[in-house]
């Protein structure tokens, strides 16, 4: 290696190196060359110097070996173990001491459906994306194991670990398509896989750790982090995955961080809220969720957080009925609030259990992060004397005892008061509706009267029209009969008069013509009035004549 061990000590290179095959040959060559340069005439036999593991373990002081550029320890450890781990541990391997360190587990929810090739492609692309972010916040990538990415920080960098988790989540969500470029993601249903890959959960926990080498043979060595809290980290990650909590941190992280543990901590983009105490890996641990309000405005609203904190305090005080009431309300308001649903189940379960006296609000979960009952309630528990209160949730009913009675009575009293107010409001609304209904009845009656009058008028008009039509028809029939009778009578009278008084008829005609001619002559000189009067008298006389002749015939 061209760089000195001092530079390796200060650098933050996060790549873990394994030697094997051709690389192990090259490294063994480098070690032999460095040994020959460092010995300067001394005996370089393998028996006297021993194996690589012996040289690492038998070293009394790391600082003494690091003083020499070409020392065997510097060359070997720089080839096999990232120097950042030495800066994190600040100790050598031989003393076996542990140090508090902050571990971060990155879990992806969509990797189970991938084959080995696609999983490797995704992990490599993802590490390429988040590796600069991890370096920025003084983190060291350890390994990828069982769907988890393990990142190591110093205990004093717990806040940086949380900020790194924030930035990694944002980067992975924005670049989910770029992080999953493989053949499987171009097939149908790729969008579903993209959504699954965006569901990332990060767990941050501070615990005692020890960095140790793993020596297989002279040509192959590796390193690992040994901690008794690995199972606890997995349980925390599973809890965050099941209940959709992006970032979960333990109380140890808050305690080790002076900034997070300060009462004056105020970061708008980093909100920390407790989510309860959980029994994980034989240890009771208080957990917190870290979130950004931009992730879900409704789920992380101030009112919702206040109600959740109030109900959590009630739960830890064994006021299960009151806590279950608030948790169920929060879940009804937002179906995505799975954490409230968890507490509803726990309140339901613990309400039916006789908890031990030393219970301090801890929740027992199984491996699937489902609530686990602590103890069973005796058979005669529901036989109560005095006042008994009940709480309905779905189709089940829960009864309380002792300490919860006062709280239940208070809740029932508040519920009754609210119902009384609702009944009062309903009565007022009902009175207003009755008044409106009475007015509508009056308007309906007036409309019915007008309708009745209009119908009567229409009926009378129709009757008058029918009478007039009948009378007109009768008159038409009478006129037609009279006209026919006149025609018959005139036809019978003209035939005998033509045979009997034909000479007189000619004289009459001549007489009729004469006045007409004279009338026409007089009309020329202004005698039209006298001629018209004569013609009228002549016609009237003829009608009378005809009438006298017709009358005996009709009789």
Buried (B, 14 or more C-beta within 10 A) or exposed (E): EEEBBEEBBEBBEBEBBEBEEEBBEEBBEBBEEBBEEBEEEEEEEEEEBEEBBEBBBEBEEBEEBBEBBBBBBBBBBBBBBBBBBBBBBEBBBEEEEBBBBBBBBBBBBBBEEBEEEBBEBBBEBBBEBBBEBBBEBBBBBBBBEEBBBBBBBBBBBBBBBBBBBBBBBBBBBEBBEEBBEBEBBEEEEBEEBBEBBBBBBBBBBBBBBBBBBEBEEEBBBBBBBEBEBBBBBBBBBBBBBBBBBBBBBBBBBBBBBEEBEEEEBEEEEBBBEBBBBBBBBEBBBBBBBBBBBEEBEEBBBEEBBEBBEEBBBBBBBBBBBBBBBBBBEBBEBBEEBEBBBBBBBBBBBBBBBEBEEEEEBBBBBEEEBEBBEBEEBEEEEEEBEEEBBEBEBEEEEBBBBEEBBEBBBEBBEEEEEEEEEEEEEEEEEEEEEEEEEEEEEEEEEEEEEEEEEEEEEEEEEEEEEEEEEEEEEEEEEEEEEEEEEEEEBEEEBEEEEEEEEEEEEEEEEEEEEEBBEBBEEBBEEEBEEBBEEBBEEBEEEEEEEBEEBBEEEEE
